[in-house]
C-alpha cells in the first residue's frame, strides 16, 4: 500500500476540496493575472499568516497594482505602504520587485512554464528572499510544475505518520515526489490539504 496516496485520500475525505486561499492557488486553469497573484502571495506569506497577506493583496488590488509589471514600476515607498499588513514590508517590497524584475526579464510567466524545471528552480533559488519553500510554492501553484512543497505542516505530518527517517527539506521533497504520480494537480491539492489539516490540529 502507498502510504502517501492513502494519506492524500484520507485528508481529501476529511476536508474536501481545498477552499479559502486554496480556491485560487488550486484553481485550474489560472489566468496569467491569477498566476502572478499567487507569486505575490508566495512572497508576502513569509513569516506571517494568510489573513495579513489577504489584507496586503487587497491593498494592491485597490491601488490597481496587483500585477508583476505594476509592482515593478511602483516606487518602493508606495509598495511598502500597500503591503505593510504582511509584516517585514521593507524587505518584502525588495524581494517582490526583484522577483517581478526577474520574471518580466525572463519573458513572463507563460515563458517560465515552458522552461527546463531544474534550471528554472536553480535560478529562482538565487533570487534574494526566495528559499526552497517559496521557490517551490511559485513553481507548483503559479507555474504548474510538479514540485512538492515542504513546509512545517508537512514536516510535522510526515513525522507523526512515520513517513520518513529524515526531515530535511530536499529529502522530504524527493520522498513525496518519488511516492506520488508526477501530477501538479495532485501535488497542489495534497499540499493544501496538509496545511488545512495542520492548522486544524493547531486549534486543538
Secondary structure, 3 states (H helix, E strand, C coil): CCHHHHHHHHHHHHHCCCCCHHHHHCCCCCCHHHHHHHHHHHHHCCCCCHHHHHHHHHHHHHCCCCCHHHHHHCCHHHHHHHHHHHCCHHHHHHHHHHHHHHHHHCCCHHHHCCCCHHHHHHHHHCCCCCCHHHHHHHHHHHCCCCCCCCCHHHHHHHHHCCCCCCCCHHHHHHHHHHCCCCCHHHHHHHHHHHHHHHHHHHHC
